[in-house]
Amino acid sequence: MSGKACTSGIILPTNSTTSIVSTFVVTGIPGLEAVHIWISIPFCAMFFITLVSNMTIITVICKDQTLHVPVYLFLAMLAVSDLGLSLFTFPTMLGIFWLDARELTFSACFTQMFFIHTFQDFESAIILAMAFDRYVAISRPLHYSSILTNGVIARIGLAIIVRTFTVQVPLPILLRTLCFCDSNVLSHSYCLHPDIIKLSCSNTRINSIFGLFVVLSTMGLDFLFILFSYVLILKTVLSIASYGGRLKALNTCISHICAVILFFTPMICLSILHRFGPKLPSCIYVTMANMHFLIPPVMNPVVYVAKTKQIRDKIQKLFTKRRPGESQVTLIT
């Protein structure tokens, strides 16, 4: 039977009115297209804050040997993840706002999707590692240094990388087997896996099942283990005799709890609505996606710097000039 072939090899009937698409179109903020140039101002400011704050944290921790301890090494990993996530989201949004650049080729879209979800998984796993760090620091303070050695930290980092690439690499490969017809307009300002497969006119059962498996086996499990870690932490805290001791122990977790809330709350809501929820106005999906992908990279460094005096002091030293007569800026060694 003759017909029109998709890039994946699927044949459509010759007399079919279905048109095959070869590009995707990303969207800005629905209903606010007329003021995109003004909306770009806060987004541009957020991108600038994200770049400067996360790069500052990475620089300070890398340069100062006294910060080469588990809690700060995990913070540096989180900053790298936030930096990567912002570099694959903000530029596309600003391109829409400034240049109305909406069209992406399949390769560009799949590449962006891969890196967004890769850094998303990185961040989830790092937040879990930070929960384990808090558990050890509170429950086994005398053995903290012997449990979380540099070798253990390196192995945790390697395990995060291996796990993430193992589950993320098949996603764009499976998408290449799909055919996309008629509609090619995505509901977000960047390419996300659940959003892409909704546009396919092929059978997406395998893609949907594997995509759900990836979410549940990575971020889903991470979230459960984080909750379990805090159950153990709370159990340890309640066993501390003094009220002041309990308060001090919980205070060390505030920054991490903020990171968990900022990252997981919109992600869980967005994932559930995409797969099982009723059809809602597109602005709802866009708002939740932006909260999940854009807010944590901005707020995580702000929260950690605000709550960590040692980081604040090191950053201040990094940008403070020496006494009169010394022209060089003090660098942390």
N, C-alpha and C positions, 0 to 999 in steps of 0.2 A: 504494500500500500504506500503510495507516495504521500508526502506531506512536508511540513516545515519542521526543521530540526532545531532543537535547543542546543545550547553549548554543552549540555550534559548528555546529549545524544537522544533525548526524548523526542519522539515524532508526534507532531500535531497534525490533524487532518488538513489537507490543502484548502478546503472550503471553510475552515474555521475562521471566525472573526477575531480570534484571540491573537494579540500581537505580542511578540517576544521582546523583552526589554534587555538591555545590556548595561544599564547604569542604574544607580539608586539616587534618589533625591532626598536629602535630609531637610528637616524643617526647623524653623526658629521657634518662636513662642507664638502659638496659634492665637489669632485675634489681635496681636500687637505688632503686626508687621510694619505699620506706619511709623512706629516709634522705636524701631530696632536700633537706630543709631544712638538714641539716648539710653536705651537699655544696655547697650554695649559698655557704657561708662563704668557701672558697678562691676560688671563681669571682667572688664579689663583690670580694674583695681584688685579684684579677687585673684586674678591670674598673677599679677605683679607681687602681691603679698605672699601667694603660695610659693613662687619661685624664690623670692628673697629669704623668706623665713625658713623654708626647708633646706635650701643650700647653706644658710648660716648654721643651722643645727648640724648638718653633715660636716661642714668645715671645722666647727668648734670641736666636735667629738673626735674627728680624725686627727686633729692637731694636738690635742691635750691627752697625754698618756694617762693622767689621773681619771679620765672619763672612760677608759677602756675597761669598763666593768659591765656585767650583763645588762643591767637596766638601761644604760646609755647606748650600748651596742644595739639593743633591740630598738631603741628610739631612733638611732641612725638608720636602721633598716626600714622602719616605718616612714621616715622622711624620704628615703629613696623611692619607696612604693608610692607615696603621695605625689612626689615629683613626677614619676612616670605616668601616673594616672592623669594628672593635670595636663601633661604635655600631649596626650592623645585625646583630650576632650575640649579644653579651652580654645585652642587654635581653630578648630572646626567651627565652634560657635561664633567666635569673633569674625571668621571669614563670612559667615552668613550675615551677621549684623552689619559689617562694613562693606562687603563686596557683593553680597547676595550670591555667594558661591555655594550652591546647593548640590550640584551634581558630583557624584563619586562613581568611579568605575568599580566593577565587581572586586578587582584585586585590591584597590585602595580601601574599599569598604570592609572586605574580609580581613585585611591587615590591621585596620584600625580596631575592628571588633576583637581580633585575637589579642592585641596588646592591652586593650581596655579590660577584658576579662582576665587576662594574665595578671596584671597589676592589682585587679580586684581580688583575685585569689591570693596573691602575695600578701596583701594587706590583711585579709582575713586570717591567714596562717600566722602572721607576725603578731597580730592582736592576741591570738591564742597563746603564742610563745610568751608574750608579755604577761598573760594571766598566770602561766606556770611560774614565771619569774616572781610575781607577787606572792603566789602560794608558798614557794620555797623561802622567800625573804621573811614571811610572817610566821610560817609553821616551823621552819628549820633554820633560824637565823644564825646559829653557831656553825652550821654546815653549809651555809650559802655559797661561800667561795669554793669549797671542795666539790659541791654538786654541779654548779654552773661554771665550769672552767672554760677557758677560751676554746679548747678543743670541742667541748660539748656545744658551745654556741656555734662554732663553724659547722658541726654536723647537723645542727638544727637548721641552719641556713641552707645547707646543701639539700636536706630533706624537703624543705619548702620549695626549692627550685625544681627538684626532680618531680615532686608530686604535681606541681602546677603545670609543668610542660607536658607531663604524661596525659593529663586530662584535657588540656586546652588545644594541643596540636591537632587532634582529630576533628575538632569543630569546623574550622575552615575547609578541611578536606571533604567532610561530609556535605558541606554547603555547595561545593563544586558539583555535586551530583544532582542538584536540584535545577528545575527550570523555573524561570520567573517571567510571568506574563501579565500584560495589561498594567496593573497598578505597580508602580515602583517608588511610591512616596512613603518614606519611613516616618514614624511618629515622633522621633527624637532628633536632636541636633547632631547625633553621632550614631554609629552603627552598633546595635546590640543584637545578640543572637536570637532571642525570642521575637524581636521586632522583624528581623530579616525573614525568618521561616514563615511568618504569617503572610508574606507576599508571594510565596511560592505557589505555583499551580501544579506542583508534583505532590507525590505522597510524602509527607514530612514526618511520618510516624517514628522512623528511626531517629531522625534529628531531634524531635521533641523528647523522646524517651532518653536519649543520650544527654541532651542538654539538661533535663531534669535530674538525671543521675549525677552529672557534674556538679550542679548546684547543691544537691543533698549530700554528696560525698565529700565536698570541700567545705563550703561556707556553712552548710547545714550542720555537719559534724563539728566543725570548729565552734559554732555557736553553742551546741550542747555541751561540749567540753569546757567552754568558758563558764557556762552556768554551773557545771559541776565543780569547777575550780573555786568559784565564789561560794558555793555551799561549804566546801572544805575550809575556805578562808574564814567564813562567818562562824563556823564551828570552832575554829582556833581562837578567833577574836573573843567569842563569848566565854571561852575558858580562861581568859586573862582576868586576873582578880580586880585590878584597879580600873576605874572608869577612864582615867586619863590614858592608861595604856591601851585600852580598847579604842579610844578616839584617835590616838596617834597611829595605831595600826591601820585603821580604816582610812585615815587621811592619806596614807601612802597609795591608796587605790583610786582616789578621786579622778586623777587624770586618765587612768586606764578605763574607768567606768564611763567617762565622757566619750572616749574613743569608741567603746563598744556601742553606746547608744547612737552616736553620730553615724557609725558605719552600718550597723545591722538593722535598725528600725526601718528606714526607707527601703532598704534592699529587700527585706522580707515582704513588705507590703507590695512593692513593685513586682516581685517575682510571682506572688500569689495572684495578683490582679491580671497579669499578663497571661497566665496559664489557665486560671479557673474562674476569675471574676467576671462580672457582667460588663458589658460594653459601657465605658464611661467617657465623658468628654476628654479629648486628647490632652487638654491642659493639665488634667490630673496626673496622667502618666508622665508628662514632661516635667512637671513640678517635682514629683517624687524622684525621677531619674536625676534631675539636677541636684536635689538634696543629697542623694547617695553618692554621686560621682564628683560633685564640685565642692560641697561644704566640708567634708572631712579633710581634704588636703589644705584647706584654708585654716580650719579651726584646730586641728591636731597640734601644730607647732605653737599656736597661740596659747592653748590650754596647758601644754607641757612647760612652756617657758614661764607662764604665769604661776604655775604650781611648783616649779623646781628652782630653788634659789641657786643651786650650784651652776645650772645651765645659764641662768640670768647673769651671774657674776662672770662667767667665762665669756659670754657674748659681750658684756660691757668692756671687759679687758681687751677683747679683739678689736673693738672700735674706739678705744680710748687712747689718745696720744700720750706719750711720755711727758715728763716734766720739761719746762722750758729749757732749751738748749739741746734737746734730743728731738730730732726731726722725724725719726722713724715711728711707725705705729707699732705698738706692742703686739707681738705675735705670740700665740700660745704654742708651746713646744711640748 
